[in-house]
Amino acid sequence: MANTPQSKKRARQTLRRTEVNKARRSRIRTFVRKVEEAIATGNAEVAREALKTAQPELMRGVTKGIYHKNTAARKMSRLSARVKALSAA
């Protein structure tokens, strides 16, 4: 358990940051899920629009430290490829 005042404060800050990060991660997952649902329905136009709104959210997750840069890039690449394949079909 935390003994020094500094370690007690760091423990409080960690709890606060954990809650904020959890909310951000959940928000990003919601945007990504909307893209995946649009792909599943087969509607290319809705999928494109959902992808356009999901991309800034993913990148914001990178700047806030939720995701690593390459992780977000990989997710965007895979979603983009699936939307593009849906548009081509």
Secondary structure in CASP SS format (residue, H / E / C, confidence):
PFRMAT SS
TARGET T0000
AUTHOR 0000-0000-0000
METHOD secondary structure of the structure
MODEL  1
M C 1.00
A C 1.00
N C 1.00
T C 1.00
P H 1.00
Q H 1.00
S H 1.00
K H 1.00
K H 1.00
R H 1.00
A H 1.00
R H 1.00
Q H 1.00
T H 1.00
L H 1.00
R H 1.00
R H 1.00
T H 1.00
E H 1.00
V H 1.00
N H 1.00
K H 1.00
A H 1.00
R H 1.00
R H 1.00
S H 1.00
R H 1.00
I H 1.00
R H 1.00
T H 1.00
F H 1.00
V H 1.00
R H 1.00
K H 1.00
V H 1.00
E H 1.00
E H 1.00
A H 1.00
I H 1.00
A H 1.00
T H 1.00
G C 1.00
N C 1.00
A H 1.00
E H 1.00
V H 1.00
A H 1.00
R H 1.00
E H 1.00
A H 1.00
L H 1.00
K H 1.00
T H 1.00
A H 1.00
Q H 1.00
P H 1.00
E H 1.00
L H 1.00
M H 1.00
R H 1.00
G H 1.00
V H 1.00
T H 1.00
K C 1.00
G C 1.00
I C 1.00
Y C 1.00
H C 1.00
K H 1.00
N H 1.00
T H 1.00
A H 1.00
A H 1.00
R H 1.00
K H 1.00
M H 1.00
S H 1.00
R H 1.00
L H 1.00
S H 1.00
A H 1.00
R H 1.00
V H 1.00
K H 1.00
A H 1.00
L H 1.00
S H 1.00
A H 1.00
A C 1.00
END
